[in-house]
Amino acid sequence: MVLGTGDCRGCAVIDVNQPSAARVYDYFLGGTHNFAVDRALAEQIAAMTPNIAETMRSNRLFLRRAVRYLAGQGIRQFLDIGSGIPTAGNVHEIVREAAPGASVVYVDIDPVAVEHSRDILAGVERTGVICADVRDVDRLLTESEELGLIDFDEPVAVLLAGVLHFVPDADGPASVVAALRDAVTTGSYLLISHATADGQPPEVIEAQKLSGRTATEIVLRTGAEITAYFDGFDLVEPGLVFIPRWRPDPGDEADGHPERVGAYAGVGIKN
Ligand SMILES: C[S@@+](CC[C@H](N)C(=O)[O-])C[C@H]1O[C@@H](n2cnc3c(N)ncnc32)[C@H](O)[C@@H]1O
């Protein structure tokens, strides 16, 4: 494993004694880029909420469906913020199949995620990686432009999959999204998936509190709160829905209880 904080100024530091959200997520997806402390926390969360791994996988599948959709809408620039530790079927792989020649920039606060992204993307055309905090919008926009991969005069898909719930209310998540919206041109897209307490049993709320042991605690938000982040965007069909309900693939089984996956998903186009 290549570790390095190199140019990760403003990024988190690698602390093998504290679980990290990126590495816990990697563990749930069956990845190997996690430490004992991450696995222990993941097992504790899984014991309280048996559907947690399904939720994570469902989020990943949504991201793939949505990226294919966006490529189909003609999007050729993808800014994936809170991109995580790359696993098979990552955004750049979907983009390469669906829109060869399109650009992908990954942004994450976690140096492990960033270093693995750099390893995987070495030599892959029109891809780049930035170690930055989503709350530092100016910096990540500037660095995206400096990479020469994103032209903000052309439509961009801003992907915020599973990341906004790590931004506490005190840090103004709505302002973060508004700054991203203001930076992109009409016809750009915003993708959000976000954990919720809506429709969830009490043990999910309890398990959420465990996330406070990582450097980044999860904030569960309501459907109405998450919908408000799409201010200035028109939600495309089917709107903000529990993740399995967002444009399931034709062969996917109809899920009578999509709320088992405790997160919402939506995609909007800037108006
Ligand atoms: C649950 S993973 C989601 C990964 C990927 N987007 C997906 O949906 O499959 C959340 C990622 O957000 C990153 N993250 C958390 N807080 C962040 C912040 N303030 N700025 C940038 N990334 C952040 C974590 O390091 C982690 O890699």
The ligand as an SDF file (V2000), in Angstrom:
LIG
                    3D

 27 29  0  0  0  0  0  0  0  0999 V2000
  -19.1240    6.9480    2.1050 C   0  0  0  0  0  0  0  0  0  0  0  0
  -17.7000    7.4300    1.2000 S   0  0  0  0  0  0  0  0  0  0  0  0
  -18.4290    7.6980   -0.3980 C   0  0  0  0  0  0  0  0  0  0  0  0
  -17.5120    7.2990   -1.5350 C   0  0  0  0  0  0  0  0  0  0  0  0
  -18.1380    7.4790   -2.9320 C   0  0  0  0  0  0  0  0  0  0  0  0
  -18.5050    8.8660   -3.1760 N   0  0  0  0  0  0  0  0  0  0  0  0
  -19.3450    6.6160   -3.1170 C   0  0  0  0  0  0  0  0  0  0  0  0
  -20.4740    7.1260   -2.9720 O   0  0  0  0  0  0  0  0  0  0  0  0
  -19.2120    5.4200   -3.3750 O   0  0  0  0  0  0  0  0  0  0  0  0
  -17.5050    9.1040    1.7800 C   0  0  0  0  0  0  0  0  0  0  0  0
  -16.1860    9.7540    1.3960 C   0  0  0  0  0  0  0  0  0  0  0  0
  -16.2770   11.1460    1.7120 O   0  0  0  0  0  0  0  0  0  0  0  0
  -15.0120   11.5640    2.2080 C   0  0  0  0  0  0  0  0  0  0  0  0
  -15.2050   12.7790    2.9960 N   0  0  0  0  0  0  0  0  0  0  0  0
  -15.7590   12.9070    4.2290 C   0  0  0  0  0  0  0  0  0  0  0  0
  -15.7590   14.1910    4.6090 N   0  0  0  0  0  0  0  0  0  0  0  0
  -15.2070   14.9100    3.5730 C   0  0  0  0  0  0  0  0  0  0  0  0
  -14.9230   16.2820    3.3730 C   0  0  0  0  0  0  0  0  0  0  0  0
  -15.2120   17.1940    4.3110 N   0  0  0  0  0  0  0  0  0  0  0  0
  -14.3610   16.6490    2.2120 N   0  0  0  0  0  0  0  0  0  0  0  0
  -14.0380   15.7340    1.2530 C   0  0  0  0  0  0  0  0  0  0  0  0
  -14.2760   14.4100    1.4010 N   0  0  0  0  0  0  0  0  0  0  0  0
  -14.8630   14.0060    2.5490 C   0  0  0  0  0  0  0  0  0  0  0  0
  -14.5230   10.3860    3.0260 C   0  0  0  0  0  0  0  0  0  0  0  0
  -13.1150   10.4270    3.1850 O   0  0  0  0  0  0  0  0  0  0  0  0
  -14.9940    9.2170    2.1600 C   0  0  0  0  0  0  0  0  0  0  0  0
  -14.0010    8.8180    1.2580 O   0  0  0  0  0  0  0  0  0  0  0  0
  1  2  1  0
  2  3  1  0
  2 10  1  0
  3  4  1  0
  4  5  1  0
  5  6  1  0
  5  7  1  0
  7  8  2  0
  7  9  1  0
 10 11  1  0
 11 12  1  0
 11 26  1  0
 12 13  1  0
 13 14  1  0
 13 24  1  0
 14 15  1  0
 14 23  1  0
 15 16  2  0
 16 17  1  0
 17 18  1  0
 17 23  2  0
 18 19  1  0
 18 20  2  0
 20 21  1  0
 21 22  2  0
 22 23  1  0
 24 25  1  0
 24 26  1  0
 26 27  1  0
M  CHG  2   2   1   9  -1
M  END
$$$$
